[in-house]
Amino acid sequence: MNRKNDENNIDASVKTNQIDNDGIIHLNNGVKLELSQSKLIPPESNDYVNVVMIFSLENMYNPITKCPNCESTIPWDRPILLMENMQFVYPCLDCEWVWERQSFNMRKFGKENR
């Protein structure tokens, strides 16, 4: 994740192991940021994309349960991001951000969050 360096943003490259299961980013200098208020740059793009919603893997029809890069298991309580470009972002605990297009189980999500 990258942020433009201006008066409203912090210039930060965040590793996925700096994010806790509540969606809080813990920077090395002790600063904490909310992942829901961040912008990310998708692979092969230079444009920032906003986070629309954060939820867990159980709300996915066909969730990725293993990181495609390192094969480590993605825990069910890890925050998953729905981005404004309709991609989902999984923060692997061990290596990288995984960008994926998936179906979202909106009915299940709506029932659980009433």
N, C-alpha and C positions, 0 to 999 in steps of 0.2 A: 504494500500500500504506500502511496506517495501523496504528499499534500503540498500545494503551492506555498511558497514562503511569502505571506503577506500578513497584515495586522490581524486577520481573523483565523489564520491557519498556522499550524506547526509543520515545518518541513520534517517529515519522518518517514523512514523506511521501517516498516514493522514486520517482524518475523512472526510466523503463526504461533510459536511457543510463547509469545508475549501477550497472548489473548487468553483471558480466563473463560470459564464456561458461562459466566454472566454477561459476556460481551464487553468486558472492560480491557482496554489496552494498557499495559504496564511498560512504559518506556524506561530505558536504562537510567535516566536522570531522576527517576522517581515520579515523573508526571504520569497521571492517569487520564485516559480519554475514553469516551464512549464510542464503541464501534458503530453504533447506529447513526452517529453524526459524522461519519467519515466518508471520504470519497476514495474509490479505488480505480486503478487503471487496468483494464482488461489486457490479457496477453495480445500482442500484435496490434496495439492501439496506443494513441497518445492522448486520448480524451478521458477525462475523469467521469466516473459513473457513481451516482448516489446510491446509498443503501435505502431500500424501501421498507424492508421488514427483516427482523431477526427471529428465528424460531429453531426448533430442534429437528433432527433427522426423522423422528416418528411421524411428522406431517408430510413426508414425501411418499409418493406412490412407489417409486423405485429408487431408493436412496443409494448413494455410493457408500459402501461400508468399509472399503479399503482404498487407501490412497493409490491412484494409478501410477504414481512415480516411485514411492518407496514401499508400497504394499503394507504399511502399518494400518491397523484398524482405526477407523474414525469413530470415537465414542458417541453414543446416542445423545448425550447431553451437551455436545459441542455446539456452539452457535453456528447456524447456517444463515447465510445472507441472501435475500432476494434483492437483486439489483434492478435499477430502473431500465436496464436493457434486457430484462426478463431472463437473465442468467442467474444461476445460483453459485455461491462461492462457499466452499468448504475449507476452513482453515485446518489443514493437517497438523497434528501435534509435532511431527518430526521433521517436516521438510518445507512445504510450500503451500501456496494458495491454489486450490483446485477450482477452476471455472467450468461449469457444466450447465447444459440446458436439460431440464427435467420437468416432469409434470408435478404440479402442486396440488395436494389434496385439500382444497379449500373447504369442503364440507366438514371434514374431520377437524380442521383447524377452527372453523367457526363454532362447532359444538363444544370444543374444549376451552374456548376462550370467551364464553358468555358470562 
